[in-house]
Amino acid sequence: MTTPDTPAGGRVPFNDLARIAPMDTLRAAVDDAITAGDFVQGRAIDSFERRFAEYNGVAHCVGTSSGTSALQCALAAAGCGPGDEVVTVSATFVATAEAITHTGASPVFVDVDPVTGTARPDQVRAAVTARTRAILPVHLYGHPADPRELAAIGAGHGIPVIADASHAHGATWDGRPVAAYADVTCFSFYPSKNLGAFGDAGALVTDDPQLARRARSLCDHGREDGEVVTAGHNWRMDTLQAAVLAAKLPHLDHWTRLRRRAADRYRGSLRDTGLTLPTTSPAAGHAHHLYVVRHPQRDALRAELAGHGVDTRVHYPRAVHQLRPFSALRTPPGGLPETEALARQCLSLPLFPGITDEELDTVVRAVRAALRTVERNTTTAPADQPRPPATARN
């Protein structure tokens, strides 16, 4: 994993999108799309959609303008609207809940498993009511929310499972792509994702031909066969983004292996530090979009790591139900204690394809030094000393 591009001075970036990008292939793909001149609904989109559907083991893929629009489109195509409820989690990026509310439906939050950070099936089952139109689990950080159990809950109640896999390109469950279990699976291709475009883009994949047809119509101003049949949206994927994604897709499995290798190295080197490390369920093939550790003094630890030249992030410093627009939404009896604990404690360490062994070792040394400092400061600080505020950005 060593490359001549290792940053000097021991500084470790959180991500480096250009480190192993297949630049010659990407330039050629973009040049071809420019030469063809079909910038909207071009041939590259058809090619990418076919290949991405096949990659996920399903029949249909509909490219969209972003991961958020993929979620909203999938919910609308499934019939979600005013008065409906969608069971989901608050431990996610705000886009998951935004997509629900923009259909007119209401998110109903359930708590997460303290180990995986994903939806607890028992709470999902208890949250379903006569108003529930869909279940929307999130494959957080790249670890699947148990897709087999959630699919069984959806089937038992006759409601679709629409999964948010924005972190989970290449994730599997029992050796099958996670998209093979849900009725619809939505992806973001934001540049930092495991499969990233050169800007915003997204897609939904499904085996349901009618849902795929409705979704494609909604993305293109409600048109079908040249006729406007419903009030739609402009949620189309750009041809240039499709060209970039098609060029990158053959590398995705290799990049996932590199992510898993880096995660394994962290796990072996940090297991005796007292940090809570990510755990992978036996059935899960973790995509490791992020490597998220937990510590009760997260903000102090993050500040120390910055001083050691290690860039980190917080995904996410507040759960969705703690954000002003969503604070009045229904939560289960007893609240969402595991979700809130995750928001207080989570810290994402650098992990990306092409990160070197030297960089990983630098992070490990910095974590150990930072933990010693945090522990010393915690022991000697006055009892009424306030904790530093979270300053993380996403």
C-alpha positions as CSV (number, residue, x, y, z in Angstrom):
1,M,0.0,0.0,0.0
2,T,3.0,2.3,0.1
3,T,3.0,5.0,-2.6
4,P,5.3,7.9,-3.5
5,D,2.4,10.2,-2.7
6,T,2.5,9.8,1.1
7,P,2.2,13.3,2.6
8,A,5.3,14.8,4.0
9,G,5.7,15.7,7.7
10,G,3.5,12.9,9.0
11,R,0.2,14.6,8.2
12,V,-2.6,12.2,7.4
13,P,-5.6,13.5,5.4
14,F,-9.0,12.3,6.2
15,N,-9.5,11.4,2.5
16,D,-7.6,11.7,-0.7
17,L,-9.9,11.3,-3.7
18,A,-7.1,11.5,-6.3
19,R,-4.7,9.0,-4.7
20,I,-5.6,6.0,-6.8
21,A,-8.1,7.4,-9.2
22,P,-7.8,5.8,-12.7
23,M,-7.2,9.3,-14.3
24,D,-6.5,8.1,-17.9
25,T,-9.7,6.1,-18.0
26,L,-11.7,8.9,-16.4
27,R,-10.4,11.5,-18.9
28,A,-11.2,9.2,-21.8
29,A,-14.7,8.6,-20.5
30,V,-15.4,12.3,-20.1
31,D,-13.9,13.0,-23.5
32,D,-16.1,10.4,-25.1
33,A,-19.2,11.9,-23.4
34,I,-18.2,15.4,-24.5
35,T,-17.6,14.3,-28.1
36,A,-21.0,12.5,-28.2
37,G,-22.6,15.8,-27.1
38,D,-25.6,14.1,-25.4
39,F,-25.2,15.8,-22.0
40,V,-28.7,15.1,-20.8
41,Q,-30.1,11.5,-20.9
42,G,-27.1,10.4,-22.9
43,R,-25.9,6.9,-23.8
44,A,-23.5,6.8,-20.9
45,I,-26.5,6.8,-18.5
46,D,-28.0,3.7,-20.1
47,S,-24.6,2.0,-20.0
48,F,-24.1,2.8,-16.3
49,E,-27.6,1.9,-15.2
50,R,-27.3,-1.5,-16.8
51,R,-24.0,-2.2,-15.3
52,F,-24.9,-0.9,-11.8
53,A,-28.1,-3.0,-11.7
54,E,-26.1,-6.1,-12.6
55,Y,-23.5,-5.2,-10.0
56,N,-26.2,-5.1,-7.3
57,G,-27.9,-8.3,-8.5
58,V,-31.2,-6.6,-9.5
59,A,-33.0,-5.9,-12.8
60,H,-33.4,-2.1,-12.8
61,C,-31.4,1.0,-12.0
62,V,-32.6,4.6,-12.3
63,G,-29.9,7.2,-12.2
64,T,-30.7,10.4,-10.3
65,S,-29.3,13.8,-9.6
66,S,-28.2,13.0,-6.1
67,G,-28.6,10.4,-3.3
68,T,-31.2,12.6,-1.7
69,S,-33.3,12.7,-4.9
70,A,-33.0,8.9,-5.2
71,L,-34.5,8.5,-1.7
72,Q,-37.3,11.0,-2.4
73,C,-38.0,9.5,-5.8
74,A,-38.1,5.9,-4.4
75,L,-40.5,7.0,-1.6
76,A,-42.8,8.9,-4.0
77,A,-42.8,6.0,-6.5
78,A,-43.8,3.7,-3.6
79,G,-46.8,5.9,-2.9
80,C,-45.6,7.8,0.2
81,G,-47.5,11.0,0.8
82,P,-49.3,13.3,3.3
83,G,-50.6,11.4,6.3
84,D,-48.2,8.5,5.8
85,E,-45.4,7.4,8.1
86,V,-42.0,6.0,7.3
87,V,-40.1,4.0,9.9
88,T,-36.4,5.0,9.9
89,V,-33.5,5.9,12.1
90,S,-32.2,9.2,13.5
91,A,-28.6,8.0,13.4
92,T,-28.0,9.2,9.8
93,F,-27.3,12.2,7.6
94,V,-30.2,14.7,7.5
95,A,-31.0,13.8,3.9
96,T,-32.7,10.5,4.9
97,A,-35.3,12.4,6.9
98,E,-35.5,15.3,4.4
99,A,-36.5,12.9,1.7
100,I,-39.4,11.6,3.8
101,T,-40.7,15.0,4.8
102,H,-40.6,16.3,1.2
103,T,-43.1,13.6,0.1
104,G,-45.4,14.9,2.8
105,A,-44.9,11.8,5.0
106,S,-43.6,11.8,8.5
107,P,-40.4,10.0,9.8
108,V,-40.9,7.7,12.8
109,F,-37.6,7.2,14.4
110,V,-36.4,4.0,16.1
111,D,-33.2,3.4,18.1
112,V,-30.1,1.7,16.8
113,D,-28.1,-1.4,17.8
114,P,-25.3,-0.2,20.1
115,V,-22.8,-2.4,18.2
116,T,-23.6,-1.8,14.5
117,G,-25.3,1.6,14.7
118,T,-28.1,0.3,12.5
119,A,-31.9,0.0,13.0
120,R,-33.0,-2.5,15.7
121,P,-35.5,-4.9,14.0
122,D,-37.5,-5.3,17.2
123,Q,-38.1,-1.5,17.4
124,V,-38.9,-1.4,13.7
125,R,-41.5,-4.1,14.2
126,A,-43.0,-2.2,17.1
127,A,-43.2,1.1,15.3
128,V,-45.2,-0.2,12.3
129,T,-48.8,1.1,12.4
130,A,-51.7,1.3,10.0
131,R,-50.2,4.5,8.7
132,T,-46.8,3.1,7.9
133,R,-46.2,3.2,4.1
134,A,-42.5,2.2,4.1
135,I,-39.5,1.1,6.2
136,L,-36.3,3.0,5.5
137,P,-33.2,1.5,7.1
138,V,-29.8,3.1,6.8
139,H,-26.6,0.9,6.1
140,L,-24.6,3.2,8.4
141,Y,-20.9,3.7,7.7
142,G,-21.0,0.7,5.3
143,H,-22.4,-1.9,7.8
144,P,-25.7,-3.3,6.6
145,A,-28.8,-3.0,8.7
146,D,-30.0,-6.6,8.9
147,P,-31.6,-6.7,5.4
148,R,-33.0,-10.2,5.8
149,E,-34.9,-9.5,9.0
150,L,-36.1,-6.1,7.8
151,A,-37.3,-7.6,4.5
152,A,-39.3,-10.1,6.5
153,I,-40.9,-7.4,8.6
154,G,-41.9,-5.4,5.5
155,A,-43.3,-8.5,3.8
156,G,-45.2,-9.5,6.9
157,H,-47.0,-6.1,6.9
158,G,-47.2,-5.7,3.1
159,I,-45.0,-2.5,3.0
160,P,-41.9,-1.9,1.1
161,V,-38.4,-1.7,2.5
162,I,-36.5,1.3,0.9
163,A,-32.9,1.1,2.0
164,D,-30.5,4.0,2.2
165,A,-27.2,2.6,1.0
166,S,-25.4,5.9,0.6
167,H,-22.5,4.5,2.7
168,A,-22.8,0.9,1.5
169,H,-21.6,0.5,-2.1
170,G,-20.2,-3.1,-2.3
171,A,-21.7,-4.2,1.1
172,T,-23.1,-7.7,1.3
173,W,-25.2,-9.9,3.6
174,D,-24.6,-13.6,3.5
175,G,-22.5,-13.1,0.4
176,R,-25.2,-11.3,-1.5
177,P,-25.4,-7.6,-2.4
178,V,-27.5,-5.7,0.2
179,A,-29.7,-4.5,-2.7
180,A,-30.9,-8.1,-3.3
181,Y,-33.0,-7.9,-0.1
182,A,-34.8,-4.6,-0.1
183,D,-37.6,-3.6,-2.4
184,V,-35.6,-0.5,-3.4
185,T,-32.1,0.5,-2.5
186,C,-30.8,4.1,-2.9
187,F,-27.2,5.2,-3.4
188,S,-25.4,8.5,-3.3
189,F,-22.5,9.1,-5.6
190,Y,-21.3,12.2,-3.8
191,P,-17.5,12.4,-4.6
192,S,-16.4,11.1,-1.2
193,K,-18.5,7.9,-1.4
194,N,-17.0,4.5,-2.1
195,L,-18.2,5.0,-5.7
196,G,-18.1,8.7,-6.2
197,A,-18.9,11.0,-9.2
198,F,-17.3,14.3,-10.0
199,G,-20.2,16.1,-8.4
200,D,-23.7,15.2,-7.1
201,A,-25.3,12.0,-8.5
202,G,-27.3,9.1,-7.2
203,A,-29.3,6.1,-8.2
204,L,-32.0,3.7,-7.0
205,V,-32.0,0.0,-7.9
206,T,-34.9,-2.5,-7.7
207,D,-36.3,-5.7,-9.1
208,D,-39.8,-4.1,-9.4
209,P,-40.4,-3.1,-13.0
210,Q,-43.5,-0.9,-12.2
211,L,-41.7,0.9,-9.5
212,A,-38.7,1.5,-11.7
213,R,-41.1,2.8,-14.4
214,R,-42.7,5.3,-12.0
215,A,-39.4,6.4,-10.7
216,R,-38.0,7.0,-14.1
217,S,-41.1,9.1,-15.0
218,L,-40.8,11.1,-11.7
219,C,-37.2,11.9,-12.5
220,D,-38.1,13.2,-15.9
221,H,-40.8,15.8,-15.2
222,G,-43.5,13.0,-15.0
223,R,-43.1,12.0,-18.7
224,E,-43.7,8.5,-20.1
225,D,-43.4,7.8,-23.8
226,G,-43.3,11.5,-24.5
227,E,-46.4,12.3,-22.6
228,V,-46.6,14.0,-19.2
229,V,-48.6,11.6,-17.0
230,T,-47.9,13.1,-13.5
231,A,-46.4,16.1,-11.9
232,G,-42.8,15.1,-11.8
233,H,-39.4,16.6,-11.0
234,N,-36.0,17.2,-12.7
235,W,-34.1,14.5,-10.8
236,R,-32.1,13.2,-13.8
237,M,-28.5,12.1,-13.6
238,D,-26.1,14.1,-15.8
239,T,-24.5,12.2,-18.6
240,L,-21.0,13.3,-17.6
241,Q,-21.5,11.9,-14.1
242,A,-22.7,8.6,-15.5
243,A,-19.6,8.4,-17.7
244,V,-17.3,8.9,-14.6
245,L,-19.2,6.3,-12.6
246,A,-19.1,3.8,-15.4
247,A,-15.3,4.2,-15.6
248,K,-14.9,3.8,-11.8
249,L,-17.3,0.9,-11.3
250,P,-14.9,-1.9,-12.4
251,H,-12.5,-0.7,-9.6
252,L,-15.1,-0.7,-6.8
253,D,-14.5,-4.3,-5.5
254,H,-10.7,-3.7,-5.4
255,W,-11.2,-0.4,-3.5
256,T,-13.5,-2.2,-1.1
257,R,-10.8,-4.8,-0.4
258,L,-8.4,-1.9,0.3
259,R,-10.8,-0.3,2.7
260,R,-11.3,-3.7,4.5
261,R,-7.5,-4.2,4.7
262,A,-7.1,-0.7,6.3
263,A,-9.9,-1.4,8.7
264,D,-8.3,-4.7,9.7
265,R,-5.0,-3.0,10.4
266,Y,-6.7,-0.4,12.6
267,R,-8.6,-3.2,14.4
268,G,-5.4,-5.1,15.2
269,S,-3.5,-2.0,16.3
270,L,-6.2,-0.2,18.3
271,R,-7.9,-3.1,20.1
272,D,-6.1,-2.5,23.4
273,T,-6.6,1.3,23.5
274,G,-9.9,1.4,25.2
275,L,-11.6,2.9,22.2
276,T,-14.9,1.3,21.1
277,L,-14.0,0.0,17.6
278,P,-16.3,-1.0,14.7
279,T,-17.7,-4.5,14.9
280,T,-18.9,-6.5,11.8
281,S,-21.8,-8.9,12.2
282,P,-20.9,-12.5,11.0
283,A,-23.3,-12.3,8.0
284,A,-22.1,-8.8,7.0
285,G,-19.7,-7.8,4.3
286,H,-18.8,-4.3,5.6
287,A,-18.1,-1.7,2.9
288,H,-16.1,0.5,5.4
289,H,-17.1,3.8,3.9
290,L,-16.0,5.2,7.3
291,Y,-14.0,3.8,10.2
292,V,-15.8,5.2,13.2
293,V,-14.5,4.7,16.7
294,R,-16.2,5.8,19.9
295,H,-14.9,7.6,23.0
296,P,-16.7,9.5,25.8
297,Q,-14.3,12.5,25.4
298,R,-14.6,12.6,21.6
299,D,-14.1,16.3,21.1
300,A,-11.0,16.4,23.3
301,L,-9.6,13.4,21.5
302,R,-10.3,15.0,18.1
303,A,-8.5,18.2,19.1
304,E,-5.5,16.3,20.2
305,L,-5.4,14.3,17.0
306,A,-5.5,17.5,15.0
307,G,-2.4,18.6,16.9
308,H,-0.7,15.4,15.8
309,G,-1.5,16.1,12.1
310,V,-4.3,13.6,11.8
311,D,-7.5,14.9,10.1
312,T,-10.8,13.4,11.4
313,R,-14.5,14.0,11.0
314,V,-17.7,13.4,13.0
315,H,-20.5,11.5,11.3
316,Y,-22.8,12.9,12.8
317,P,-22.5,15.4,15.7
318,R,-26.2,15.5,16.2
319,A,-28.8,12.9,15.5
320,V,-31.6,14.0,13.2
321,H,-34.2,14.2,15.9
322,Q,-31.9,16.7,17.7
323,L,-32.1,19.0,14.7
324,R,-34.5,21.9,14.9
325,P,-36.8,20.9,11.9
326,F,-37.2,17.4,13.2
327,S,-37.3,17.8,17.0
328,A,-41.1,17.4,17.3
329,L,-41.2,14.0,15.5
330,R,-42.3,10.9,17.3
331,T,-39.7,8.7,19.0
332,P,-40.2,5.4,20.9
333,P,-41.1,5.2,24.6
334,G,-37.8,5.8,26.4
335,G,-36.4,7.9,23.6
336,L,-33.3,7.1,21.5
337,P,-30.5,6.6,24.0
338,E,-28.2,4.6,21.8
339,T,-28.6,7.0,18.9
340,E,-27.8,9.9,21.1
341,A,-24.8,8.2,22.7
342,L,-23.4,7.5,19.2
343,A,-23.8,11.1,18.2
344,R,-21.9,12.2,21.3
345,Q,-19.0,9.7,21.0
346,C,-18.4,8.9,17.3
347,L,-15.2,9.9,15.6
348,S,-14.2,9.0,12.0
349,L,-10.5,8.2,11.5
350,P,-8.8,8.5,8.1
351,L,-9.6,5.5,5.8
352,F,-9.7,5.5,2.0
353,P,-8.3,3.4,-0.8
354,G,-4.6,4.2,-1.2
355,I,-4.0,5.1,2.4
356,T,-0.5,3.8,3.2
357,D,0.6,1.5,6.0
358,E,2.8,4.4,7.1
359,E,-0.2,6.7,7.4
360,L,-2.2,4.1,9.2
361,D,0.7,3.6,11.7
362,T,0.9,7.4,12.1
363,V,-2.8,7.5,13.0
364,V,-2.3,4.7,15.5
365,R,0.6,6.4,17.2
366,A,-1.3,9.7,17.3
367,V,-4.4,8.0,18.8
368,R,-2.3,6.4,21.5
369,A,-0.6,9.7,22.4
370,A,-3.9,11.6,22.2
371,L,-5.6,9.2,24.5
372,R,-2.9,9.5,27.1
373,T,-3.2,13.3,27.0
374,V,-7.0,13.2,27.2
375,E,-6.9,10.8,30.1
376,R,-4.3,12.9,32.0
377,N,-6.3,16.1,31.4
378,T,-9.6,14.4,32.5
379,T,-7.9,13.2,35.7
380,T,-6.5,16.6,36.6
381,A,-9.2,19.0,35.3
382,P,-11.5,20.8,37.8
383,A,-14.8,19.1,38.2
384,D,-16.7,22.1,36.9
385,Q,-14.5,22.5,33.8
386,P,-16.8,22.6,30.7
387,R,-16.3,20.2,27.9
388,P,-15.1,21.7,24.6
389,P,-17.8,22.2,22.0
390,A,-18.0,20.0,19.0
391,T,-16.4,21.7,16.0
392,A,-16.7,18.8,13.5
393,R,-17.8,19.3,9.9
394,N,-19.1,16.7,7.5
